[in-house]
Amino acid sequence: GRIGMDYYTRRTKNLTPEGVGYQLGGALNEGEDRVREVNMDWMLGADKAFDKFNVNVFVGGNKMVRSAERLQLNGNGFNVPFQPFINNANQRNYTYGYNSSQINSLFYSAEISYNNVLFLTTTGRQDWFSVLNPEFKNDVFYPSVGASFVFSDAFSALPLWLSFGKVRASWAQVGLANIGPYDVNVTYSLNGNSHPSLGPDGTVVPHTMATFSSADNNNGNIPNPQLVPAVSEEIELGFDTRFFDNRLGIDFTYYAQKTTKDIVRATISRSSGFGTTDINVGELQNRGVEILLTGTPIQGDFNWDVSLNLAKNTNKVVSILPGVPELTLEEPRTRNVFIKHIVGQPFGTITGRVQQRDANGNLIFEEDGRAVASADYVPIGNGLPDWTGGLNNAFTYKGINLSFLIDFKFGGDIFSGTNNRLTQWGLHQQSLIGREGETPLHVTGVIKDSETPIDRDLTPNEAQIYWDNVGGESTAISDMFLYDASFVKLRQLTLGYTFPRAMLNKTPFQTLSISFVGRNLAILYKDIDNVDPESNYSANAGAQGLEYFGFPSTRSYGFNLNVTF
């Protein structure tokens, strides 16, 4: 049996200095988060050998309780200028938040091996989630079975250049409930206003009014009490091989995954009084490969280790709900594209308006040269990459070590709200086209509602209207601001030194090492101007591919000191 607790307290401070346009008097927000997770588990197991067979089994249970508490102080308008402390604020208020959730689990595992070369493993787990309603379904059972065969140990006649070889296959299910503690039930909050009522003795008693917390505005989320756990099922095949005394290795995995009843937050008609609700989506499908190549090109006093990992995933929305062909997830602040799940399309498709064309494929314009946008939103891209990976090199020489990691992503799209707005405002380089003294803005196509051709340079005034038009809400040509999200980055560099044992003989230290570490050091390649291609504005995993004035990744430098006694 075991009981463990993870606990942290985090202080935050957010200062809006005096003179900012939207908050001339300044503002200060200070908060403290207290998060605690307690795990209590027990296990009963046995490990027994029977000649060439070995059996390892165990059963167990777990209880996980997680709570989060937040204290928030808010102050607006400083009485004494440039003295940013909370008691100096003209208007002050506080908020308090608390949530708690729990998962109870029972599980088992059983592994049978033969001669230490053939392995068969099966597992099972039953979870009960407090965040779901037991009246519908708040529990899920998910099993797995896997087998592996180490053929390099089973056969003695293999060539000497093969150091290790294993093949593996598995099938598994996983259940999850990725929602907040109170997302399935109606909750109430106190609005601070009092109303009178008569007490038992006939005297007037003040009471504080309660309001439905999700109905404060049309952006609220309406709870869905009928949510059930999502289930993900996966088949995996692969092999792990090493050659030339382990100096070269190849690890390959193919997987096919099917997720049913995935929980997503969907937008709904605001006439309902709410903005979103959580639903169980029908079926999502993923297939892909993962490859890991490792090598040691140089071995000796000077050692060079290199590894390359690659991953490719393709996905498709198989079904959503009966009679529902698409589901809207997110939109950016520009309000001219949507992230949607569309049956038959990849997960998280970016949809937007494109310029209309006639039956002959000619672009359609207004008489003054404005581009005419399509009436409907159509798929224009997808925020998920085609390939992801990283290349890591590590060099060591007499206690000195140097390593660097290059991250890359190829494929996938990003809609840049930054470039959209900059173009509208005349601050993007492309908006120079058509200005007085600059390259003319030339349009070629046909005029709307006629077959009259248009083939001319726009006047500077018409060009200004053109650029403002293509970035608008209802007039947008959304694919003009869609970019390739590929990048190559120098993600990390480490330079360190490990002191020889001989230098530590008269010290209490067993080992001593120091290293310099730099993170997010450089973008080596990107195909989008002005912004970082990783600047997705939303934490929602289904909303990848949206950017709006995103800050680039923070570059950081630090030192690590490792000491053992």
ZAVEX-858662 format. One record per residue: x, y, z of N, C-alpha, C in turn. Coordinates in steps of 0.2 Angstrom, whole numbers, plus 5000, padded with zeros to 4 digits. Layout:
<rs>
XYZXYZXYZ...
</rs>
This chain:
<rs>
500449945000500050005000500450065000500250124997500550184997500150244997500350295000499950355000500450414998500250454993500750504991500350564989500650624990500350694989500850734985500550764979500850814976500550884977500950934979500550994982501051054979500751104977501051164975500651224976501051284978500651344978501051394973500651434969500951474964500651544965501051594966500851664966500951694959500351734957500451774951500251844952500551884947500451954948500451984941499852024939499752054933499652124933500152164931500052244932499952274925499352314925499252354919499452424921499952454918500252524921499752574919499852634922499452694920499552714913499052734910499152764903498952714898498852654899498652604894497952624891497852624885497252654882496652624885496552564886495952534888495852534896496452554900496452564907496852614909496652684908497052734909497352744916496852724921497052724928497552674931497652624926498052564929497652514932497852454933497552394936498052344939497852314944498352264947497852204949498152144947497752084949498352034952498152014958498651964961498251904963498551844962498151784963498651734967498351684970498751624973498351564971498651514968498351444967498651394972498251354974498451304979498151234976498551194973498351134970498651074973498251024975498450964978498150904975498550854974498350784972498550734976498150694979498250634984498050574980498550524980498450454977498550404983498050364983498050304988497950244984498450204984498450144980498750084984498450024982498649964985498849914979499249864980499349814975499549744979499349694976499449624978499749584972500349564972500649524966501049464968501149434963501649374963502049364957502649334958503149324952503349254954503249204949503449134950503649104944504249064944504549034938504348954939504148934933503948864932504348834926504948804928505448784922505648844918505448834911505548894907505048944906504548934910503948984910504049034917503849094916503849134921503149174921502849184927502149214928502249274933502049334931502049394935501349424935500949424940500249444940500249494946499749544946499549584951498849614950498549624956497949664956498049724960497649774959497749834964497149884963497149934967496649984967496950054968496650104966496850174967496350224968496450274972495950324973496350394973496150434968496450494966495950554968496250594972495850654974496250714972495950764968496250824966495850884968496150934971495850994972496251054970495851104968496251164966495851224970496251274972495951324976496251394973495851444972496151504969495851564973496351604976496151674979496451724974495951774972496151824967495951894970496451944970496352014972496352054966495852104965495852144959495752214961496152254958496152324959496152374953495752424952495752464947495852534949496252574945496352644946496752664952497452684951497852694957497752764960497652774966497552844969498152884969498752854971499352884970499752854964499852894959500152874953500852834954500852784950501452744949501652704956501152694960501252654966500852594966501052534962500652484960500652434966500252444971500052394976499352394977499052344980498352334979497952384984498152404989497852444994497852524991498252534986498252594983497752604977497352544976496852544970496252584973495952614968495252654970494752604971494652554967494152504967494452434968494252404973494552334975493952284976494152224974493652164975494052104975493752054977494151984978493651934975493951874973493551814971493951754974493551704974493751644977493451584973493951534971493651484967493951414970493551364970493751294972493451244968493851194967493551134963493851074966493551014965493850954967493550894963493950844962493750794958494050724960493750674958494050604961493950554956494450504955494450444951494550384956494150334956494250274959494350224954494850174955495050134950495250064953495050014949495349944951495649914944496249884945496549864939496949794940497149764935497549704935498049694930498549654930499049644925499249574926499349534920499649464920500149454914500749434916501249424911501449354911501449324905501749254905502349254900502949234902503449234897503749164897504049144891504349084889505049094888505549064892506249064890506549134890506149184892506349254892506449274885506049244880506149274873505449284871504949254873504249264871503749284877503449344876503049374881502349384879501849374884501149384883500949424889500649484888500449524894499649544892499249544898498649574897498449614903498149664902497949714908497249734907496949754913496249784913496249834918495749884917495649934922494949964922494649974928494050004928494050064932493850124929493850184932493150214933493050244939492450284940492550354941492250394937492450474937491950514941492150554945491650594949491450654945491750674939491550724935490950704931490750644930490250624926489650604931489050604928488450584932488350504932488250474938488150404938487450384935487050434935486350414932486350394925486850414921486950394914487550344914488150374914488750324914489350364916489650344922490250374925490850324926490750264923491250224923491450184917492050164916492250124910492750074911492750024908493249964909493649964902494249964903494749954897495249904898495249854893495849804894496349814888496849774889497349774884497749704883498049684878498349624877498949644872499549614874500149624870500649564870500949564864501449504864502049534861502649504863503249524860503749454859504149464854504649404853505349434852505849414856506549434855506849374851506849384845507149334840507849334840508149384842508949384843509149344848508749324854508949284859508749214858508149204853507949144852508349094847508649134842509049094837509749114838510149054838510849064838511249074831510849064826511149064819511149134816510949184819510849244816511549274815511649324810512249354809512549394815513249404815513549434820513349514820513249544815513049614814512349634817511949584819511349594822511449584830511349644833511449644840510849624844510249644842509649634846509049644841508549604842507949604837507349584841506849624841506149604844505649634840505049594839504449614836503949614841503449654840502949664845502249684842501749664845501049684843500549684849500149734849499649744855499049774852498549764857497849794856497649824863497449884863497249914869496649964869496349974874495850024875495950064881495750134880495850174886495250214886495050224892494450274894494650334897494350384896494450454899493850494899493950544904493350594904493750664905493850694899494250754899493850824900493550824906493150884907493250914914493050974916493150994922492650964927492750984934492450944939491650964939491451014937490751034937490451054931490651024925490451034918489851004916489550954920488950914918488350934923488450984927487950994932487851074932487151094933487051164934487351194940487751244940487951274946487751344947487751364953487551434955488051474958488051534957488551584961488151644964488451664969488151724973488351794969487851834968487951894964488051954969488051944975488151994980487552044981487052034978486452084979485952044984485652084988485252054993484552074992484052034994483352044994483052025000482552055002482252045009481651995009481551955014481051905015480851905023480351875024480051875031480351815035480551825041480851765045480251735048480351685052479851645056479451695061479751745063479451795068479151855065479151855058478851905054479351965053479951965055480452015054480752005047480952065045481252065038481952035039482151985035482851955035483151965028483751995027484052005021484351935018484351925012484651865009485051885003485551845002485951854996485651814990485651854984485351814978485851774975485651714972486051664969485851674961486351664957486151664950486551604946486251584941486451524937487151554934487751524936488351554934488551544927488251494923488351494916487951544911487451574914487051614910487151684911487751704913487951774914487951814907488151774902488151804895488151744890488151764884488051714878488651674877489151694880489751654880489851594885489351584889489351534894489251464891489451414895489351344893488851314897488351284893487751254896487951184897487851154904488051094906487651034902488050984900487750924897487750864902487250854906487250794911487350724908487250714901487250654898487850634896488450664897489050654895489250584897489650544893489850474895490650474894491050434897491750424895491850414888492450444886492650434879493050364879493150334874493450264873493950274867494550254868495050254862495350184862495250154856495550084854496050094849496650054851497150054846497549984845497749974839498149924837498849944835499349914838500049934837500449874835500849884829501349834827502049874826502549834828503149864828503749814829504349844828504949804829505549854831505949824835506549854838507149814836507649844832508249814830508849854831509449824833510049854834510649814830511049854828511649824823512249844826512749804823513549824824513649844831513549794836513649804843513349864846512649864844512249924846512449994844512849994839513050064837512450094832512050054829511450074825510850044827510350084828509650054830509050084826508550044825507950064822507350034826506950084827506350064831505750094827505350044825504750064820504150044823503650084823502950074825502450094820501950054819501350074815500750064820500250114820499650114824499050134820498550104823497850124820497450134826497150194827496750214833496050234831495550214835494850234834494650264841494350324841494150354847493350364846492950344851492250354850492050394856491550424856491250464861491750524864492150544860492650594862492250654864492450684870492150744873492450804870492050844866492250914864491750964865492051024866491651084867491451114860490751114859490551144853490151204853490151244848489751314848489051294847488551334849487851324848487551394847486951394844486651454843486551494849486751564849486751604854486051624856485551614852484851624854484651584859485051524861484851484867485051514873485451574873485651604879486351584881486651534877487351504879487751504873488351504874488851504868489051434866489151384871489451324869489151264874489251204872489051144876489551094875489651044879490050984878489650924876489850894871489550834868490050774867489750714866490150654864490050654857490650654853490750654846490750574844490450564838490350494836491050454836491450464831492050424830492550464826493150464829493750484825494250434824494650434819495050384816495750414815496250384818496950404817497350344815497850354810498350304808498950334807499550304809500150334808500750294810501350314809501950284810502450324814502850294818503350324822504050284821504550324820505150294818505750324823506150284826506650314830507350284827507750324825508450304822508950324827509350274830509950294834510550274831511150304833511750284830512350314834512950284834513550304837514050304832514150364828514650364822515350364825515450394831516150394833516150364840516550314842516550294849517250284851517350314857518050314860518150364865518750394866518850454871518350514868518350514862517850564859517250524857516650534859516050494858515550544855515150514849514650554846514050504845513450524849512850494848512350534845511950504841511450544837510850504837510250544837509550504836509150554832508750514828508250554824507550514825507050554827506350534828505950564823505450524820504950544815504350524817503750554816503150534817502650564812502250524809501750544804501050514806500550564806499850544808499350574803498950524801498350544797497650534800497250574800496550564804495950584800495450564802494750574799494250574804493750614803493150614807492650564803492550514806492050464803491350474804491150494810490450514812490450564818489950604818489850654824489250634828488650654825488050634828487550614822487050574824486550564818486250624815486350634809486050684805486450754806487050744809487550804810488150794806488250834800488750824796489450854798489350914802489950954804489750984811490350994814490251024821490751084822490551144823490951204824491351204831491951214831492351214837492551284840492951314835493251374837493251424832493351494833493451544829493951594831494351624827494751674830494451744831494851794833494551854835494351894828494651874823494451904816493751884814493551824817492851804815492751794808493251764804493151754797493351684795493551644800493651574799493351534805493251464804493051424809493451354809493551334815493851264815493251214816493251164812492651124812492851044811492451004814492450934813491950924807492150894802491750884796491850804794491250774794491250704792491650694786492150644786492550634780493150674779493250724783493750774783494250754789494850784789495350774794495050814801495250784806495050814813495350894813494850934815495051004816495151044809494751034804494851074798494751144798495151184795495051254795494651274789494051304790493651324785493551404785493451424779493451504778493151514771493051584770492851604763493451614758493251594752493751604747493451654741493851674737493551714732493151674727492551704725492151674720492451674713492251614710492451614703491851594698491851614692491251594688491351524685490951514680490951444678491551424674491851474671492551464668493151474672493051484678493551484683493851554684493551604681493851674682493651704689494151734692493951774698493451824697493051834703492451884702492651944707492552004704492652064708492052114707492052154712491552214711491852264706491452304704491652354699492252394701492352414708492852454710493452404712493452344710494052294711494052254717493552264722493552224728493452154726493752104729493652034728493052014731492651974728491951944730492051874734491851874740491951814744491451764743491551704744491051654743490551654749489951634748489451644753489551594759489851534757489951484762490651474764490751444770491351424772491551354769492151354767492351294764493051274767493251204767493851184769494451224766494951254769495451284766496151254769496151224775496751194777496651154784497151134787497151094793497751114797497651124804498151144808498651084810498451024809498950964811499450954806500050944808500650934804500650864800500950864795501050804791501650754795502150794796502750754800502950794805503150764811503450794816504150754818504550794821505150754823505750794826506250764828506850794831507450764830508050804829508650774828509150794834509350744838509750764844510450734843510950774844511650754844512050774850512450724853512750724859513450704858513950754860514650744860514950744867515450694868515750694875516550684874516950714878517650714877517950724884518150674887518550684894518150734899517550714900517150754905516750814902516950834896516550884893516050854888515450884889514850864885514450914882514350904875513950954871513350924868512750944868512250914865511750974862511450964857510951004854510350974851509750994851509150964849508851014844508750984838508351024833507650994832507151034833506451014832506251034825505750994822505451014816504750994815504451024811503751004809503651024802503350984798503250994791502550984789502251024786501551024784501151054789500451054788499951084792499951154791499351194792499251264791499151304797499251364796499051414801498751474798498151494801497751554799498051614804498351664801498651714805498251774805497951784811497551844813497951904813498551894815499051954815499151984808499251944803499351964796498751994793498151964795497551984793497352054795497452064802497352134804497852184802498552164801499052214799498852234791498652184788498452204781497852254780497352234784496752284785497052354787497452364791497652424794498252454790498452424785498952454781499652454784499752404788500452394791500752334789500452294785500852234782501152254776501752224774502152244768501752234762501252184762500852174755500352224754500152264760499752314759500052374755500752374754501052434750500852424743500652364741500552354734499852394732499952444727499352484725499452554728499852574733499952634735500252684730500152744731500552794727501252784727501552774721502252764720502552694721502052654723502252584724502052544718502152474718501952424713501152434713500952434707500152444706499852374708499252374710498852324712498352304706498552254703498252234696497752174698497152184695496652134696496352104689496252044688496052014682495451964683494951964680494351924681493751954678493151944681492551964678492152004684491752054682491352094687490752054689490552054695490052014698489352034694488951974694488351974691488352004683488951994680488952004673489551964670489651964664490151934661490651984658490652044661491052104659491752084662492252084658492952074661493252134664493652124669494052174673494752154672495152204670495852184669496252254669496352274675496652344676497052354683497352404683497652424690497152464694497152454700496752494705497052554706496652604708496852674710497052664717497552704720497752694727497152694732496552734731496052734735495652664734495552634728495252574727495752514730496352524730496852474733496752474741496652534744496552534751495952494753495352504749494752474750494852394749495252384744495352304742495652274748496152304751496552264757496152264763495752314764495252314770494752264769494452254763493952214762494152134762494752124760494952044760495052024767495152074772495252054779494652064784494052074781493452094785493152024787492552034791492251974793491851944788491351984785490851954780491151954773491651994772491952004765492651974765492851934770493551904770493651854764494351854762494551804758495051764762494851724766495151694772495851654770495851624764496451584762497051634760496951694760497451744758497951744765497651724770498051734777498151664780498151614775498351544777499051534775499451504780500151494778500351424780500851404777501151344779501551344786501351304791501551304797502151264799502551244794503151214794503751254798504151224802504651254805505251204806505851234807506451204810506751244815506851224821507051264827507651234831508051274833508551254838508251254845508051194847507551194853508051194859508551164859508951164866509651154864510151184868510851174868511151164875511551114876511751104883512551094882512951134886513651124887513851114894514151054896514251044903514951014904515151004910515750974912515650924918515850864918515850814924516550814927516550824933517250824937517450754938518150744936518350674937518250654945518250584946518150554952518750574957519350574953519950584957519950654961519650704957519650774960519150774966518750724967518250724972518350684978518950644978519150604983519150634990519350694991519350724998518750764999518250754995517650794996517050744998516550775001515950725002515550704996515750724990515350714984515550654981515050614978515150554974515250574967514850624964514850654957514750724958514950764953514850834952514850854945514350884943514350904936513950974936514151014931513851084930513751094922513251124920513051134913512651194912512751224906512351274904511851254899511251284900510651254896510351314892510251314886509851364882509251334879508651364879508051334876507751384872507451364866507151404861507551454858508151434856508651484854508651514847508351474843508251504836507751474832507451504827507051484822507551474816507651414813508151404808507751414801507151394801506751394795505951404797505651444793504951454794504651484787503951474786503651494780503151544781503151584786502651634788502951694790502751754788503151814790502751844797503151874801502951914807502751874813502651814812502451774818502751704819502751674825503051614826502551564823502751514819502251464817501951414823502251424828501951384834501451424838501351484836500851534840500151514839499951454841499251444841498951474847498351514846498151554852497651514857497451454855496951414859497251354862497151344868497351284872496951224870496351234866495951174864496351144859496451074860496851034855496451034848495851044848495451034842495451104838495851154841495851224838496551244835496951194834497551204831497551234824497951284823497951314817497651394817497551414823497351484823497851524827497951584825498451634828498251704828498351734833498151804834498551844838499051884835499551924839499851884844500051824842500451784847501151804848501351794855502051804856502451744854503051764852503551704851503651664857503951604856504151564862504751604866504751594872505251634877505851594876506451634875507051604875507351604882507651554884507851554891508551524892508951544897509651524898509651504906510051454907510051434914510651384915510851374921511351324923511051274928511351214927511151154931511751134935511651114941512151094945511951024948512250964947512050904949512650874954512450864960512850834965512550774968512950724969512750664973513250654979512950624985513350614990513450544992
</rs>
